[in-house]
Amino acid sequence: MQYFRQMTLTGVDAVPEAETIEGLSCERDLAVAAWAIAKDGALARISRSEAGLLDGAESMHAGYEFDGLIDLVREGGDPLGDAFARIRPANERRSLGATYTPSEIVSSMAAWIAGRGEPSRIVDPGTGSARFLLATGRACPQALLVGAEIDPLAALVARANLTAAGLDARSQIVVGDYRTAVLGDCDGVTAFVGNPPYVRHHQIEPAGKQWLAESAARLGLKASGLAGLHAHFLVATALHARVGDIGSFVTSAEWLDVNYGLLMRELFAARLGGLSIHLIDPTASPFSDAATTAVVTCFEVGTTSTTIRMKRIPDAKALGALDDGRELDRQQLVRAPRWGPLLNRAPKPPAGYVELGELCRVHRGAVTGANKTWITGASDPALPSSVLIPAVTRARELFDAPGGKLSTARNLSAVIALPADLDTFDPADRVLIDRFLRAAQRQGIAEGYVASHRRPWWSVRLRDPAPILATYMARRPPVFVRNNAAAGNINVAHGIYPREPLSEPTLDALATALCAAAPTAVGRTYAGGLVKFEPSEMQRIHIPTPETLEVIAA
């Protein structure tokens, strides 16, 4: 079906028919089509940045037909939004964090908003093509619809969709940054709903980070400079919202566990009045155009509920109602350093099993701060052999260990492990070491974050060799390898240290048992099925009791 027919127009390049199945082949086509649909409605007054996209082409709509597009919008489709995502690929939209939300997520969130009673106003912080405003506007026929959108092309598309759906008379599209938008007062409840843009911290301008720090301080909270843009939008929502307002956002799920996410966890648990959290299994890849996780949150500012419901679901189609889930005490969440384990909580060990943590400690490997400087060949002639410690520096060295045993250090690199006191070296060795340190200083290694936070800066502290080494992050279960070579390890692997001495056969049996248990162990799963085990999570793996291990070893 051809939804939009392109005619030969002056100033609009003709394209082959195969490229115009939906009749939209470039941003200008899309802008003209959106403007033509919106121009006779209540949203016809556009911003200067939107007008700039048309570039004098406002009158060109006469050569186009739009009935098919309008019909699709009225039937619940988003042909203009789909065209936007096709014309401007995901890698080009990434700088603004524009990821378009699948219909099953939108419909569940809209149903939750409508189920709380008719709000007076609905606000979408990053409206895109207005999918959330369309869904909630249909479900709440009296509500004023307000969309904030920084991208003028997306704003034009939102105007067209709302006009085509007949919702333009009660709609407003604000072209600008939601963080500084003036929403005005509202008589009644405001419902905040949407998919705040996901932009990583290194793409956020310094002024934006300054805004976050100052705005969080206004709320009595501290913000991390590592926070992504979705954290900014949650803070802005907390500033806009009033007691009684409600909301539902879908965001990346990483804030549940990472350090910068503390700000979002504090906002959600307290200021915003979180009610429920639904984590979509990260292996489900809920967004077709972005490799990211997803969690759907619901909140009510000033709620009197003492609990928050949490639930993990297999995929977006299983979202359904957003009021269910396991109830957790709100104060328990306030105190918890991470929330992922509360959703992924491992069951109690069955009879005859214990958690690994009862038998062993799990420690991260050493962080060098500059691997290119501190890792070298095992027989580097530029340094004394006494400071070259063979170590596992790549996870592949454990994955490829034959028979689950690292029997030799012959093929391993070495970590340059200098002691704090360099005066213990003889003069010849000290010459080599001083030459190495001067070269490292010239490269700025001493001023690096890790080096500058350890005393002295040159002392990479490797732990004693662990009898068992484990991978902890991969798209496969971790492997546990007997470290018969007594190799050190950097932070590509965890070291497993028995709390009490274990015999060599018992250690062999333990490593085998851990490998057998790994496929069912519960770690932290990221987009695309990447699984990570923090030391505390690895310590929850179920293993046979020490007595059973000794029997197996015998």
C-alpha positions in Angstrom: 0.0 0.0 0.0 1.2 3.5 -0.8 0.2 5.7 2.1 1.6 9.0 0.7 1.9 9.7 -3.0 4.8 11.8 -4.1 4.2 13.9 -7.2 6.8 15.8 -9.3 7.3 19.1 -7.5 9.8 21.8 -8.0 12.5 21.6 -5.4 11.7 18.0 -4.4 13.9 15.4 -5.8 12.1 12.5 -7.5 13.2 9.0 -6.2 12.7 5.6 -7.6 9.3 4.0 -6.9 10.9 1.2 -4.9 12.2 3.8 -2.4 8.7 5.4 -1.9 6.7 2.4 -0.7 5.6 4.7 2.1 6.2 7.8 0.0 8.7 9.4 2.4 12.3 9.3 1.4 14.0 12.2 3.2 13.6 14.6 6.1 12.1 17.3 3.9 9.5 15.0 2.5 8.5 14.1 6.1 8.5 17.7 7.3 6.2 18.8 4.3 3.9 15.9 4.9 3.6 16.5 8.6 3.0 20.2 8.1 0.4 19.6 5.5 -1.6 17.4 7.9 -1.2 19.7 10.9 -1.6 23.1 9.2 -5.4 23.3 9.3 -5.6 22.1 13.0 -5.2 23.7 16.3 -1.4 22.9 16.3 -0.7 24.9 13.1 1.4 27.5 14.9 4.9 26.1 14.6 8.2 27.2 16.1 10.9 29.0 14.1 13.0 25.8 14.1 10.2 23.8 12.7 9.5 26.4 10.0 13.2 26.2 9.1 12.8 22.6 8.1 10.2 23.4 5.5 12.6 25.9 3.8 9.8 27.6 1.9 8.1 24.3 1.0 5.0 25.0 3.0 2.9 25.3 -0.2 4.1 22.1 -1.8 1.6 19.9 0.0 -0.8 20.5 -2.9 0.8 17.7 -4.8 0.5 15.1 -2.1 -2.3 12.9 -0.8 -2.6 12.1 2.9 -5.8 10.1 3.3 -3.9 6.9 3.8 -1.6 8.3 6.4 -4.5 9.9 8.3 -6.5 6.7 8.3 -3.5 4.7 9.6 -3.1 7.2 12.5 -6.8 6.9 13.4 -6.5 3.2 13.4 -3.7 3.4 16.0 -0.6 3.3 13.7 2.3 5.6 13.5 3.4 5.8 9.8 5.0 9.2 10.2 7.0 8.0 13.3 8.0 4.8 11.4 9.2 7.0 8.5 11.1 9.2 10.9 12.9 6.2 12.3 13.7 4.9 8.9 14.9 8.2 7.4 16.9 9.1 10.4 18.6 5.8 11.5 19.2 4.9 15.2 22.9 6.0 15.1 21.9 9.5 14.0 19.1 9.7 16.7 21.5 8.5 19.4 22.8 12.0 20.2 19.3 13.1 21.3 18.5 9.7 22.9 15.5 9.2 20.5 14.3 5.6 20.8 10.7 4.9 19.7 8.7 2.8 22.1 6.9 -0.4 21.0 3.1 -0.3 21.1 2.8 -3.0 23.8 4.8 -0.9 26.2 2.9 2.3 25.3 -0.5 0.6 25.7 0.3 -0.8 29.2 1.5 2.5 30.5 -1.4 4.4 29.0 -3.8 1.9 30.6 -2.2 2.4 34.0 -2.5 6.2 33.7 -6.2 5.9 32.7 -6.8 3.4 35.5 -5.9 6.0 38.1 -8.8 8.3 37.1 -9.0 11.1 34.5 -6.0 13.5 34.9 -6.4 17.1 34.0 -3.2 17.2 32.1 -0.8 14.6 30.5 2.8 15.6 30.0 5.3 13.6 27.8 8.8 14.9 28.5 10.3 13.6 25.2 7.3 13.2 23.0 8.9 12.1 19.7 6.0 11.2 17.3 3.5 11.5 20.2 2.9 7.8 20.7 2.3 8.2 24.4 0.1 11.3 24.0 -2.0 9.5 21.4 -2.6 6.5 23.6 -3.2 8.4 26.8 -5.3 11.0 25.0 -7.6 8.4 23.6 -7.9 6.7 27.0 -8.4 10.1 28.8 -10.8 12.1 26.6 -10.9 15.2 28.8 -7.2 15.7 29.5 -5.0 18.5 28.1 -2.0 16.9 26.2 1.4 18.5 26.5 4.5 17.2 24.7 8.0 18.6 25.0 10.3 17.8 22.2 13.7 19.2 21.4 13.9 17.9 17.8 11.9 20.2 15.5 11.3 17.4 12.9 9.9 15.1 15.5 7.8 17.9 16.9 6.2 18.4 13.4 5.5 14.7 13.3 3.8 14.9 16.7 1.6 17.8 15.6 0.6 15.9 12.5 -0.3 12.7 14.4 -2.3 14.6 17.1 -4.2 16.5 14.3 -4.9 13.3 12.3 -6.2 11.6 15.4 -8.5 14.6 16.2 -6.7 15.4 19.5 -5.1 18.7 18.4 -7.7 21.0 20.0 -6.6 19.9 23.4 -2.9 19.5 22.6 0.2 21.6 23.0 3.7 20.8 21.6 6.6 22.7 23.2 9.7 22.7 21.1 12.6 22.9 23.6 14.4 21.2 26.4 12.1 19.6 29.0 14.6 20.3 31.7 14.0 24.1 31.4 10.5 24.0 30.0 7.8 26.1 31.7 4.7 23.9 32.0 2.6 26.3 34.0 0.1 25.5 36.7 -2.6 22.8 36.4 -5.9 22.6 38.2 -6.0 18.9 39.0 -3.7 16.0 38.5 -0.9 16.0 36.0 0.1 12.6 34.6 3.8 12.3 33.4 4.3 9.5 30.9 6.9 8.6 28.3 10.3 7.3 27.4 12.9 9.9 28.6 15.8 10.1 26.2 18.7 7.9 26.9 22.0 9.7 26.4 25.2 8.6 28.2 27.0 11.1 30.4 30.0 11.7 28.1 27.6 13.1 25.4 26.0 15.6 27.8 27.3 19.1 27.6 29.0 20.6 30.8 26.1 23.1 31.1 23.7 20.2 31.3 25.7 18.5 34.0 25.8 21.7 35.9 22.0 21.9 35.7 21.7 18.4 37.1 24.0 19.2 40.0 22.2 22.4 40.9 18.7 21.0 40.4 19.4 17.9 42.5 20.7 20.2 45.2 17.4 22.0 45.2 15.8 18.6 46.0 18.3 18.0 48.8 20.1 15.3 46.8 23.5 14.8 45.3 24.0 14.1 41.6 26.8 12.2 39.9 28.4 13.6 36.7 28.1 10.0 35.3 24.3 10.1 35.2 22.7 9.7 31.8 20.1 12.1 30.4 17.2 10.0 31.7 18.3 10.9 35.2 18.1 14.6 34.3 14.5 14.1 33.1 13.5 12.3 36.3 14.9 15.3 38.3 13.0 17.7 36.1 9.9 15.7 36.7 10.4 15.9 40.4 10.7 19.7 40.1 7.6 20.0 37.9 5.4 17.6 39.9 3.0 18.4 42.7 1.4 16.2 45.4 -1.2 14.0 43.8 0.4 13.9 40.3 1.1 10.5 38.8 3.4 9.1 36.2 4.8 6.2 34.3 8.2 6.1 32.6 10.1 3.5 30.7 13.9 3.9 30.9 17.1 1.9 30.7 17.2 -0.4 33.7 20.9 0.3 34.6 19.9 2.9 37.3 18.6 0.1 39.5 22.2 -0.9 40.3 24.9 1.5 39.2 26.3 4.1 41.5 25.0 7.1 39.6 21.6 5.6 39.8 21.4 6.4 43.6 19.9 9.7 42.7 17.1 8.1 40.6 16.5 5.4 43.3 16.2 8.1 46.0 13.8 10.2 43.8 11.7 7.2 42.9 11.5 5.7 46.4 10.8 9.0 48.2 10.1 12.3 46.3 8.2 10.8 43.4 6.4 8.2 45.4 7.2 5.0 43.4 4.5 2.4 43.3 5.7 -0.3 40.9 8.7 -1.5 38.9 8.5 -3.9 36.1 11.8 -5.1 34.7 11.7 -6.6 31.2 14.2 -9.4 30.9 17.2 -7.9 29.3 17.6 -10.8 26.9 14.3 -9.8 25.3 15.7 -6.7 23.6 12.5 -4.7 23.9 13.6 -1.9 21.6 14.2 -2.9 18.0 16.5 0.1 17.3 18.6 0.2 20.5 20.6 -2.4 22.4 19.3 -1.3 25.8 17.5 -2.8 28.8 14.0 -1.5 29.9 12.2 -1.0 33.1 8.7 0.4 33.5 8.1 2.5 36.6 4.9 3.9 38.0 4.6 6.6 40.7 2.3 8.9 42.6 3.7 12.0 44.3 2.8 12.0 48.0 1.6 8.4 48.1 0.8 6.9 51.5 1.7 3.4 50.4 4.5 1.9 52.5 5.3 -0.7 49.8 6.6 -0.8 46.2 5.7 -3.6 43.9 8.5 -5.2 41.9 8.3 -7.8 39.1 10.5 -9.3 36.4 8.8 -10.2 33.2 10.0 -12.2 30.2 9.3 -9.7 27.5 7.3 -6.5 26.7 4.2 -8.5 25.6 3.9 -9.8 29.2 3.7 -6.3 30.7 -0.1 -6.2 31.0 -1.3 -4.3 34.1 1.3 -2.4 36.0 -0.2 -2.8 39.5 1.0 -6.3 40.2 4.3 -7.7 41.5 5.9 -8.7 44.8 5.5 -6.1 47.5 8.6 -4.8 49.1 8.9 -2.4 52.0 9.6 1.1 50.8 12.2 1.7 53.5 13.9 -1.6 52.5 14.4 -0.1 49.1 15.7 3.2 50.5 18.3 1.3 52.4 19.3 -1.2 49.6 22.5 -0.2 47.7 21.2 -1.9 44.6 17.7 -2.9 43.5 18.5 -5.5 40.9 19.2 -8.3 43.4 15.7 -7.7 44.9 14.3 -8.6 41.5 16.7 -11.4 40.8 16.8 -12.8 44.3 18.1 -16.4 44.3 16.1 -19.0 46.0 17.4 -20.6 49.2 19.8 -23.4 48.6 18.2 -26.9 48.5 19.1 -29.5 51.0 22.7 -30.5 50.8 23.8 -27.2 49.3 25.1 -23.9 50.7 25.9 -20.5 49.1 29.5 -20.2 47.9 29.9 -17.2 50.3 29.7 -19.5 53.3 32.8 -21.4 52.1 34.8 -18.7 50.1 35.3 -15.0 49.6 35.1 -13.6 46.1 37.4 -10.7 45.3 37.8 -8.5 42.2 41.1 -8.6 40.3 43.5 -5.7 40.5 42.7 -2.5 38.6 45.9 -1.1 37.0 44.4 2.1 35.7 46.4 1.9 32.5 46.9 -1.7 31.2 49.1 -0.6 28.3 51.6 0.7 30.9 51.4 -1.9 33.6 51.0 -5.1 31.5 54.0 -6.3 29.6 55.7 -9.5 28.4 56.7 -12.1 30.9 60.4 -11.6 30.2 60.5 -7.9 29.5 64.3 -7.0 29.6 63.6 -3.4 30.5 62.6 -4.4 34.0 63.8 -6.7 36.8 62.2 -10.2 36.5 61.3 -9.9 40.2 58.6 -7.3 39.5 57.1 -9.2 36.5 54.2 -11.3 37.9 52.5 -13.7 35.5 48.8 -12.9 35.5 45.5 -13.5 33.8 44.9 -10.3 31.8 42.2 -11.6 29.4 39.0 -13.5 30.1 39.8 -15.7 27.1 42.7 -17.2 28.9 40.2 -18.7 31.3 37.6 -19.7 28.7 40.3 -21.5 26.8 42.0 -23.2 29.8 42.1 -27.0 28.9 40.2 -29.2 31.3 39.2 -26.2 33.5 42.8 -25.9 34.7 45.4 -23.2 34.3 48.4 -25.4 34.5 51.1 -23.1 33.3 51.9 -19.4 33.2 54.1 -19.8 30.1 51.7 -18.0 27.7 50.5 -15.3 30.1 51.5 -11.7 30.2 53.0 -10.1 33.3 51.8 -7.3 35.5 54.5 -4.9 36.6 54.0 -5.2 40.4 56.3 -2.6 42.1 56.3 -2.5 45.9 55.7 0.8 47.8 59.3 0.9 49.0 61.7 1.0 46.0 64.8 1.3 48.2 64.9 -2.5 48.6 66.2 -3.0 45.0 69.9 -3.3 44.2 71.4 -0.4 42.2 71.2 -2.1 38.8 67.5 -3.0 39.2 66.7 0.5 40.6 68.1 2.1 37.4 65.7 0.1 35.3 62.8 0.9 37.6 63.5 4.6 37.7 63.8 4.7 33.9 60.4 3.0 33.7 58.7 5.4 36.2 60.1 8.5 34.4 58.6 7.3 31.1 55.3 6.6 32.8 55.2 10.1 34.3 55.9 11.7 31.0 52.9 9.8 29.6 50.7 11.3 32.5 50.1 7.9 34.1 50.7 9.3 37.6 47.9 11.8 37.1 45.4 9.2 35.9 42.3 8.6 38.1 43.4 5.2 39.5 47.1 6.0 40.0 46.4 9.4 41.6 44.1 7.7 44.2 46.6 5.1 45.3 49.7 5.5 47.5 52.2 5.4 46.1 51.0 5.9 42.5 53.2 3.2 41.0 52.2 0.3 43.3 49.7 -2.0 41.5 48.6 -4.3 44.3 48.0 -7.8 43.1 46.3 -10.1 45.5 47.9 -13.4 46.4 47.1 -15.9 43.7 43.6 -17.3 44.1 43.2 -21.1 43.9 40.2 -20.6 41.7 39.7 -17.9 39.1 36.3 -17.0 37.5 35.2 -15.0 34.6 32.4 -12.6 35.6 31.0 -10.9 32.5 30.1 -12.5 29.1 27.2 -13.6 27.0 27.6 -17.1 28.5 27.8 -18.5 32.0 30.9 -17.8 34.0 33.7 -20.4 34.0 35.7 -21.4 37.1 39.3 -22.5 36.6 41.7 -24.1 38.9 44.7 -21.8 39.2 47.5 -24.4 39.4 49.9 -21.9 37.8 49.5 -19.6 40.8 48.9 -16.7 38.4 47.8 -13.3 39.5 44.7 -11.6 38.0 43.6 -8.2 37.0 39.9 -7.1 36.9 39.0 -9.3 34.0 38.4 -12.1 36.5 37.4 -12.7 40.1 39.5 -14.6 42.6 37.9 -17.2 44.8 39.6 -17.6 48.2 38.5 -20.3 50.7 37.8 -19.0 54.2 39.4 -22.1 55.6 42.2 -24.2 54.0 40.9 -26.8 51.5 42.8 -29.7 50.0 43.7 -29.7 46.4 41.2 -32.4 45.5 38.5 -30.5 47.3 39.3 -27.3 45.4 39.1 -29.4 42.2 35.7 -30.6 43.2 34.6 -27.1 44.1 35.6 -25.7 40.7 33.7 -28.5 38.9 30.6 -27.9 41.1 30.7 -24.1 40.3 30.9 -24.7 36.6 27.9 -27.1 36.9 25.9 -24.5 38.9 26.9 -21.5 36.7 24.2 -21.9 34.0 21.4 -21.5 36.6 23.1 -18.8 38.7 21.6 -15.4 39.0 23.7 -12.4 37.9 23.0 -9.0 36.6 21.8 -9.2 32.9 22.3 -6.3 30.5 21.0 -5.7 27.0 21.7 -8.4 24.5 22.1 -11.1 27.2 25.4 -9.8 28.7 25.6 -11.3 32.2 27.7 -9.8 34.9 28.4 -11.2 38.4 29.5 -8.8 41.1 31.5 -10.6 43.9 28.5 -10.6 46.2 26.3 -12.1 43.5 28.8 -14.8 42.7 28.9 -15.7 46.4 25.2 -16.6 46.2 25.8 -19.5 43.8 24.7 -22.8 45.3 27.4 -25.4 45.8 27.4 -28.8 47.7 28.3 -28.6 51.4 31.9 -28.9 52.3 31.3 -32.5 53.6 29.8 -33.4 50.2 32.7 -31.8 48.3 35.2 -33.8 50.4 33.3 -37.0 49.6 33.4 -36.1 45.9 37.1 -35.3 46.1 37.9 -38.7 47.7 
